[in-house]
Amino acid sequence: MLWAVFNLNLPEPEEMREIILDYGWAGFLVFLGITAAIAITPIPITVPALVAGSLYGLIIGTLLSVSGVMLGSWIGYWLARALGQRLTFQLLGSHGSLVENYLRNAGFWAMCTVRLMPGLPYWPVNYGAGALGIKQYAFISATLLASIPGQVSLVALGAFATNPSVFRGAIVIVAWIAVVALTWVSYRYWSRTKRQSEEVDGTRGTDG
């Protein structure tokens, strides 16, 4: 991952468009591969989503972008399961304590909260969830729900840049409102669940 960050230069959106278009009908497979590969590294996944919107439009672009993100996230999850908790958290560095605070003994709503948290990339969440043994169903379902609004907004932005319209601009705004709303809802559920869990643990400790 460190080698990828310092040695791989992610193409600009226009350059990536040309690379994908050169593959003709197989371009969507190339796009999925690029997006999945980026999702398992610290490289931001913004550029592929913008390219998806400019190449494939809002609907197909969103389907492809979300599919690539889900595939890469799932691969990262299982890589962490294979590496083990100690080595994975060494790789996470400064992100490790934040991810562990939210995901230790956590489930669906905690996954949503961390996935939606501003400034926290995808890759530490993928690896942290795998290392901490988050159930695969909770990981996949929360990743899907939390990823859709952000991916829609980025894909719509790419489509808007290629072919501006009021509709595409409105989709960007609505998608980001959905991100904020989901973050608030998931955080409330997570914090309430965590508080109840701590109260139960405290009661057990008193009884003991």
Secondary structure as GFF3:
##gff-version 3
##sequence-region A 1 208
A	DSSP	alpha_helix	2	7	.	.	.	ID=ss1
A	DSSP	alpha_helix	13	21	.	.	.	ID=ss2
A	DSSP	three_ten_helix	24	26	.	.	.	ID=ss3
A	DSSP	alpha_helix	27	39	.	.	.	ID=ss4
A	DSSP	alpha_helix	46	83	.	.	.	ID=ss5
A	DSSP	alpha_helix	85	92	.	.	.	ID=ss6
A	DSSP	alpha_helix	95	103	.	.	.	ID=ss7
A	DSSP	alpha_helix	108	116	.	.	.	ID=ss8
A	DSSP	alpha_helix	122	131	.	.	.	ID=ss9
A	DSSP	alpha_helix	136	162	.	.	.	ID=ss10
A	DSSP	alpha_helix	166	207	.	.	.	ID=ss11
###
